[in-house]
Amino acid sequence: MVTDKTVEYLEHRAGEEDPFFAFVPYNGPYGHWPAIEGRADNGFAELYDDADMHSIPREGLSSEVLDRFGLRVQEGGVRDQFKGPLLLPNNVPALRNYFSQVSLIDDGVGRIMTVPKRLDLDQDTIVIYTADHGFSLGHNGIWGHGAASFPASAHRPSYHIPLIVSGGRRCRGRRGRNGEPN
């Protein structure tokens, strides 16, 4: 729906002289319950139905960590939805769901990126792609993101976000951080 509405908006803007702004707020992939619980309900789920997910580090958390988390939930110190990263290492359906959401977003962004060129908007359109947080899927034994990672950490995958800037003639000739042309 987000992709379709964005494409519709861009098509509506074609031929307009005034500048425009489009904010495309995908809400996935998301690594907490219930967003990844069970099989995904999207067109990419079947790509992962038989995936064994061996590329994901599978160091399960000890039962003591799970018990302590349960006590924190009961005491009101943390919400139950953050239990997802604790359970992920051994929840293959949830891992498949997460990756199907990644594929869904990749496809949507790809569809949107074809529109400016098709509508002759690509010379004056700047596209910025970013996210609000990274997500650790077993990197360094950590699961989750930012302050909601378990165990708590400041490892790069938990906080690292993508930032891609692309544009038409307004960006030409500019240099990146390393001095290379963009």
Disulfide bonds with the S-S distance in Angstrom:
none
